[in-house]
Each structure stands twice: as structure tokens, then as C-alpha cells.
Amino acid sequence: MNLRPTLLPALGVFAAAARHQNFAHAAEELHLTASAVSHHVRKLETILGARLFLRHARGVSLTPEGRQLADAASAALADVAAVAGNLQPAAGISILRISTLHSLVYCWLLPRLKGFCDAYPHVRLEVDASTALARFDEGGPDLAIRYGPGHWPGLTAHHLMDDALFPVASPALPGIEDVRDAAQVARLPLVADMGLQGWRDCFQAAGIRGVALPAMHTFCDSTDAMRAAAHGIGAALARTYIAQPYLERGELVRLPGPALEARFAYYAVHPAHRPPAPAASLFLAWLKQQAHGQQPSTRARAPGARGRLR
């Protein structure tokens, strides 16, 4: 099939939507509206006579046909980008592509990243924050930071940080001053994210059985759940490194109850069949130094206590 030149913009939009598997995120990258992205994708589906995405309540996912086209489009665009980059090479500059989670970028990586940039001024970072698993094909990331079990086929994983979950809330949340034990936390309005471990696991770890959980406010991203808690919407079950800046600023306080050991941890990963590029090796060594050099406290505080957590 010959794709008419007028379809090339739709193919480029589709490639971005396939990479994010989210029309809104693709729209932000392309400076379009989500409806415009959807229009381009439907146009391409009509011309090709194939369904490229499955639409569902939580977003979109690629069909097998969509995955085939996404792989081909990604490779073609990577070839074009490589040629374009070679036309005007920047002497001495190394591009480092990193894929990671939005929550970790916002709460842990960004506050530290200037140190890396100052130490290695010849490295330019391209950071893609996404919940989708990184595809280490041509034009993909050089290194990814992921939250998981630590073993992925075809990838070498470097352990960075273990994690724990514990309840937090805004010091201004109504009723928080009366909370003295973990059982009383269940009487507060609760906020949840889409993680595998949740409030029921938290209460079981505290030795509380048969607690009736209220209907909860649910957010798909841990950062949004922390922000919701900081704004007083309810108590949230926090992950150590995501909650750290909120605790340090006093926007959240630790509630009574033991910390629950997380099933997953943070890892830096790269393809096992090839060594990391020099810039990726520098970043990996720096990541390990940052991760192993600081272990935040998850000790409980009285809800009424103010100031910074130590």
C-alpha cells in the first residue's frame, strides 16, 4: 500500500500515541489536543482497514496490528532522526535517553538531577516519564528506571532502592488530631492509587482484621495520590521515596501503624546483550550513588507534630 503524503502526519501522531499508549500524553508531546490525536488515529485506521488501538475506560492499548505498525513506524522515525542528527552533530555532546516513572521523576530524581548535570556538562538528557515498559529498540531509551520484581527477560537489572508503604495525611485533615493507632486511620477518608498493595494489606500488617474499608478516592498515579492527600482530600498509603518531599516540607505527616514492606523495588535496567553507552554508564554509577547514599526515615510521628521529618 502506498501511503499518500497527507497520511504522513497521521502516522507520526500514531507513533507518538503508540509510544505513550495514552492520547493525552501524546497530545502534550505534539502540542495537539487529545481529540486531534484521536482523529489522526481513526483516519489511519480507516485507510488501513485495521483497528490499531483498543479503547477502554482507563485509556487505550495497542492491538496486535497496532503493535506491528508501531514497531515499523518507530524504526522508520528513528532512522530519520539519526540521519537528521548526523547532519549537524554537536561536538562533544552525548545524548542520554532515560525512561522512568513520573512519580519517581517528580519526587526523587529531579531534586537530585542538577548534581549530575553539573558533574557531566557534556551529557544532554532526554527523560521520558511513563508507566509503559520501555522498549529498547532503535531510538528507544539507553537506560530505564523501573519499579518491579527485578528480573525482566533480556534485561540486566541493577538494584537501586527497596521500598515501603505507610499511611500519611495532611496535618490539616479534619479528625487527624484524634488518630492514635492504626485502627483509627480506617475512620478517615482514604485515598488510593492503582498499586498492587493497598489499604487492606496495610491494616493486615498492623494486625487489624475485618476492617470495613470506606469507598475511596482513587488515582492512577502515586504522585496524584500524594497531592490529593496533601490537599486534605484524605489519608493516603505512601511509598517511601514518593512521600519523602511532602514529609520534609510538612505537607504530610506519618500516621500510626507499621511500615509495610513493598513487594517491588526500584531498578535501573538496560539490554543484556550490549553494554551501556558511556553516558549511560556514568548515569548508572551516579544513580547507584544517590540511591545507596540516602535511606529516608519512615518512623511514625504524632499527627499533631509539626516541622520536618528526620
N, C-alpha and C positions, 0 to 999 in steps of 0.2 A: 504494500500500500504506500502510495506517495502522499506524505503529509504536506498539505498546502502551507505556504509561508504564514498564512493567517492563523494556523493552528500552533505555530511555534510558541507564542506567548502562553497558550493554554498548557502546552507541555511543560514549560518552565514553572508555571504555577502548580501543576500537578506534582512535579518533582519536589517542590518545597512542602506541599501538603503531605506527600508520602514520607518525607524525611521526619516531619514532626508528628504525623498521624493525628493532626489537630488543625482544623481550618483556621481557628482564631490565631494560633501561634504562627501559622504560615502567613496569615494576613499581616501580622505585625512585622514579620521579616520583609515582606514585599511592599509594605506601606499601602495595602489594599484593605477593603472591608472583608469580613468573613463571607458575606453574601457574594461578593465578587469572586472570591476563591471558589466557592461552591458552583457558581455559574460557569467558570472556566472548566472545572472538573466535569460537570454534566455535559458541557459541549464536547469535551474529548470522549466521554463515554458514548455519546450519541454517534459521533463519527466512527468510532472504532467498533460500535455494536457490542461492547463488553462492559460489564459492571466492574469498576475499579475500586470502589470503597463500599463497605457495609456501614450503613448509618444506624446508630443505636443511641439510646438515651444518654450515655456517657461520652459520646463522641463518635469517632469513625475508626475503622480498621481496614487494612488492605485486603482485598480478595486475592486468590492465587494469581489471577490475571493482572491485578494491580501490582503485585509484587514483582512479576516478570517485567512489566513496563517500568516500574520504579528502578529496578537494577540497571536496565538498559539506559534509562534517562540519566541516572546518577553517573554511570560510566562516561556517557557522552559529554555531560556538562563538566565532569572532572577533566576530560581531555581538553576541552575548550579553555577551562580555567588554567590548566598547566601551560598551554601554549601562550595564553594572554600574559601569564606571569613571567614567562621567559622573554617576552618582547621588551620589557623594561625591568630587568632584575635589579633589586635593591642590594647593593654591595654590602656584604657582611651581615645582612639581616636574615634571621631564621624565623619561619612561621611555625608556631606550635598550636595544633588544633586539639582542644580538650573537650570531652563530653562529660557532663556531670549532672547532678540533680540540682534543681532550682533551690530547694531548701538549703542544701549544703553550701551553694554559692553565696546565697544571701546572708546566712547566719555564721558561717565559719570561714569560707575561703576568701571572700572579698576583704574582710578586715585585715587579712594577712598578706594579700597579694602584692601590695606595694613593695614589701621586702624582697620578693622575688624579682620584680621589675627593676628595682634599684640595683640588685646584685648582678643581673644579667640584662643590661640595656639593649643588647643586640637581638633579644628574643621578642617577637610580637605574638601576642596570644589571641587566639580565636576560640572563644568559650561558647559552647552550645549547651544550654541548660534544658534538659528534657528528661521525662520519665521513661522514654523508649530506650531499649537496649541499643548500645552503639553498634553500628555496622562498620567493621574495619576494612571496608573495600577502598578502592581508589577514590581519593577525595574525602575519605572519612577521617575520623579523629586519629591522632597519633597516640593518644592516651585517654583513658576514661576512668572516672571515679564512680564506683557503684556501691550500692547497699545490697548485700545479699549473702549467700552461704559461703562464698569464697572459692567456688570451683565452677568454671564455665568451660564447655568444650572448645578447644582450640585457643584458649587464652591463658596467659600467665598472670596470676593474681598476687599482688603484694599487699599484705595486711597493713592497714593504717590505724584504725581505731575500733575498739569494741564499743558497744552502746548499751544504754539502759533506759527504761521508761519510768516515769514517776509523775504524780499529779501536781499541777500548778494552777494558779489563778491570779487574777488581778487583785491587788490588795484592797481595791475599792469595790469588789464584788459583794453585793448585799448578802449578809449571812455568814461571810467568811470568818468574821471575828468569833463566831460560836463553834467553829470546827476545831475539835480537839483530838480526834482519832480518825482512822481511815474509814470507818463505817459512816461517819457523819459526812464524808466527802460525797457519798452517793445521794445525799439530800440536796446537793447544789445542782443548778442547771449544768449540764455536761456538754462538752464539745468533743467531737471525734474526727479522725481522719480515716483514710481508706486502708490503713496499715493492717497487717495480718494479726497483730496483737492489739488488744483493746482494753476497755474498762473492766470487762469481766475477768480477764487474765490478771489485771491489777488487783482487783479485790480478792481473787483467789490467792494471790501471792501474799496478801495481808492476812490470810486466814479467815476471810469473810465468805461464807457460803450462803447461797439462796437469796442474794440481794436482788431486789427488783429494780432494774435499771430504767430510768425515765426515758422518754423519747428525746433523742439528742439532735443537736445541730451538727451536721456532717459536712466536712470539706475534703476535697480530693487531695489537697497538698498540705504537708505538715506546716509549712510557713503560714499558710492561711489560717490553720487551726490555732497557731500561736498568736497570730494577730487578733483573731477573734477573742481569744482568752484575754489578751492584753487590753482589749476594748471593753471588757466586762461582760461579754455575752455568756460566758460560763467557764467552768473549770475544764482544763484540757489535760490529756495524757501526753507528756512531753518526752521527746528524745533528747539525750544529754546535750549534744552539740547544736541542736536546733534551738533549744531553750536558752543556752548559755548567755547570749547577748541580752535577752529580755530580763533574765535574772540579775545580771550585772547592772543593768540600768534601773532596776527596781520596778519595772513594768509588770513583772510577775513575781510571785513568791512560791516557794516549795510548800506543798501541803503535807499533812501527816500521812505516813504509810511507807513501806519499804520500797526501794527501787527494784524494778523487775528487770532481770537480765534479758536483753533482747536476743532473739533467735539469730539475727543477722548482724553483720559488722560492715565497716567501710573498707573497700579495697580499691587499689589502683590496678587497672588491667590493660594489657596490650597483647597483640597477637603473639602466640608462642613460636611461630615458625620464623620470626625475624626479630633481631634485637631492636630496641627502641632507637630512634634517631637521637643524635647528640643533644638537641634541645629537650627532647622528651626525657632523656636520662637525667639531665640537670633538674628538670621539674620534678621527676620522681624522687630523686635524692632530697630535694627541698621539701616535698610533701611529707616524706617519712620523718624528716627532722621536725617539722611543725607538728605532726600527729603524735610523735612519741615524746615531744618536749613538754606537753601540757595535758593533764588529765583533770577536767573540771570536777568540782565537788558536786555531789548530789545529796548532801546531807539535808535533813528536814529542818525547817525553821518554823517558828510560831507564825501563823498567818498575819498577826498584827505587827510583826517585826518589820522595820524599815531599813533602808540602806542597801549596800552591796553584799552579795553573797561571796563568801571567801572559799 
